């Protein structure tokens, strides 16, 4: 099933649900992490590439697929950063969800950074001192854990 979230939403409407996501931290040779200016928010906020796990997909496969779709890069998952599950997020359309997100540290294998202008408005690398406003607390915790060298995190 390609649009699992759409199917679930057709059954439950805007009620708060639990969703599974996967994402990646991709660093460059200068220590900056790749962030995506998100197209699904009303304000200019940034986040790590990632998205929903589709039925039949592993979290690692979902992370690699989402990175390819959102950045143009083919990545390879190198290690687990952590599993983040705290907090409820409300989207601009009114949907509400508790996101359980598995974040990986990944390495770019090939490709060229590409923005589609819709889901991804911009892509840029940021060092810890340069981080812009992030989309939510979950992404902020991921950044703190990554830059502190913590792995195997959970919340």
C-alpha positions as CSV (number, residue, x, y, z in Angstrom):
1,X,0.0,0.0,0.0
2,X,1.6,3.3,-1.2
3,X,-0.5,5.8,0.8
4,X,-0.8,4.1,4.2
5,X,-1.4,7.4,6.0
6,X,-4.1,8.5,3.6
7,X,-5.8,5.2,4.1
8,X,-5.7,5.5,7.9
9,X,-6.9,9.1,7.8
10,X,-9.8,8.0,5.6
11,X,-10.9,5.8,8.5
12,X,-10.1,8.0,11.6
13,X,-10.2,11.5,10.3
14,X,-8.0,14.0,12.2
15,X,-7.9,12.0,15.5
16,X,-4.5,11.6,17.1
17,X,-3.0,8.4,15.9
18,X,0.4,6.7,16.2
19,X,2.6,6.8,13.1
20,X,5.9,5.2,12.3
21,X,8.6,7.2,10.6
22,X,12.2,6.8,9.7
23,X,14.9,9.5,9.1
24,X,18.6,10.0,8.6
25,X,21.3,12.3,9.8
26,X,23.7,12.8,6.9
27,X,26.9,14.7,7.7
28,X,29.3,16.3,5.3
29,X,33.1,16.4,5.5
30,X,32.9,19.7,7.4
31,X,30.8,18.3,10.3
32,X,27.6,19.9,9.1
33,X,24.3,17.9,8.9
34,X,22.0,17.9,6.0
35,X,18.6,19.6,6.7
36,X,15.6,20.0,4.6
37,X,13.5,23.1,4.6
38,X,10.1,21.5,4.8
39,X,7.3,22.2,2.4
40,X,4.5,20.8,4.7
41,X,4.6,23.6,7.2
42,X,3.3,27.2,7.0
43,X,6.5,28.7,8.3
44,X,10.1,28.1,7.2
45,X,11.3,25.3,9.4
46,X,13.9,22.7,8.8
47,X,14.2,19.0,9.7
48,X,16.2,15.9,9.0
49,X,15.2,14.0,5.8
50,X,12.7,11.2,6.5
51,X,9.1,10.2,6.4
52,X,6.5,7.5,6.9
53,X,7.2,3.8,6.8
54,X,5.0,2.1,4.2
55,X,3.4,-1.3,4.7
56,X,6.0,-4.1,4.1
57,X,9.0,-1.7,4.3
58,X,11.7,-1.9,6.9
59,X,12.6,1.3,8.8
60,X,16.1,1.3,7.2
61,X,14.6,0.9,3.7
62,X,12.1,3.7,4.5
63,X,14.9,6.0,5.7
64,X,16.9,5.4,2.5
65,X,13.9,5.8,0.3
66,X,12.7,9.0,2.0
67,X,16.2,10.5,1.7
68,X,16.4,9.7,-2.0
69,X,12.9,11.3,-2.6
70,X,13.6,14.4,-0.5
71,X,17.2,15.1,-1.2
72,X,18.2,13.4,-4.5
73,X,20.9,11.5,-2.6
74,X,21.2,7.7,-2.5
75,X,22.3,7.0,1.1
76,X,23.4,3.9,3.0
77,X,22.4,3.5,6.6
78,X,25.5,3.2,8.7
79,X,24.3,3.0,12.3
80,X,21.3,3.5,14.5
81,X,21.1,6.9,16.2
82,X,18.0,6.2,18.2
83,X,14.2,5.8,18.4
84,X,12.2,8.9,19.3
85,X,8.6,8.7,20.4
86,X,7.8,11.6,22.8
87,X,5.4,14.3,21.8
88,X,2.3,14.9,19.7
89,X,2.6,16.9,16.5
90,X,-0.2,18.7,14.8
91,X,0.1,19.4,11.1
92,X,-1.2,22.5,9.3
93,X,-4.1,20.5,7.9
94,X,-5.2,19.6,11.5
95,X,-4.0,16.0,11.5
96,X,-2.5,15.0,14.8
97,X,-0.1,12.2,15.5
98,X,2.4,10.8,17.9
99,X,5.4,10.0,15.7
100,X,7.6,7.1,16.5
101,X,10.7,7.8,14.5
102,X,13.7,5.6,14.0
103,X,16.7,7.8,13.1
104,X,19.8,6.5,11.5
105,X,23.2,7.9,10.8
106,X,23.7,7.5,7.0
107,X,26.3,8.1,4.4
108,X,25.7,9.6,1.0
109,X,26.7,7.1,-1.7
110,X,25.7,9.0,-4.9
111,X,23.4,11.6,-6.3
112,X,23.1,15.3,-6.4
113,X,21.2,17.5,-3.9
114,X,17.8,18.2,-5.5
115,X,14.8,20.1,-4.2
116,X,11.4,19.4,-5.6
117,X,10.0,22.8,-4.5
118,X,7.0,21.2,-2.8
119,X,8.0,18.7,-0.2
120,X,11.5,20.1,0.0
121,X,11.9,23.9,-0.4
122,X,15.7,24.0,0.3
123,X,18.6,21.8,1.4
124,X,21.6,22.9,3.3
125,X,24.3,21.6,5.7
126,X,24.5,23.2,9.2
127,X,27.0,22.8,12.0
128,X,25.8,22.6,15.5
129,X,26.3,26.3,16.0
130,X,24.4,27.2,12.8
131,X,21.3,25.1,13.4
132,X,18.1,26.9,12.2
133,X,14.6,26.5,13.9
134,X,13.7,22.8,13.6
135,X,10.3,21.5,12.8
136,X,9.6,20.0,16.3
137,X,11.2,18.9,19.6
138,X,11.9,15.5,18.2
139,X,14.2,16.8,15.5
140,X,15.9,19.1,18.1
141,X,16.6,16.1,20.3
142,X,18.0,14.2,17.4
143,X,20.4,17.1,16.6
144,X,21.5,17.3,20.3
145,X,22.1,13.6,20.5
146,X,24.0,13.5,17.2
147,X,26.3,16.4,18.0
148,X,26.9,15.1,21.5
149,X,28.0,11.7,20.0
150,X,25.2,9.8,21.7
151,X,23.9,6.7,19.9
152,X,21.3,4.1,20.8
153,X,19.1,6.9,22.2
154,X,15.4,6.7,23.0
155,X,12.7,8.8,24.4
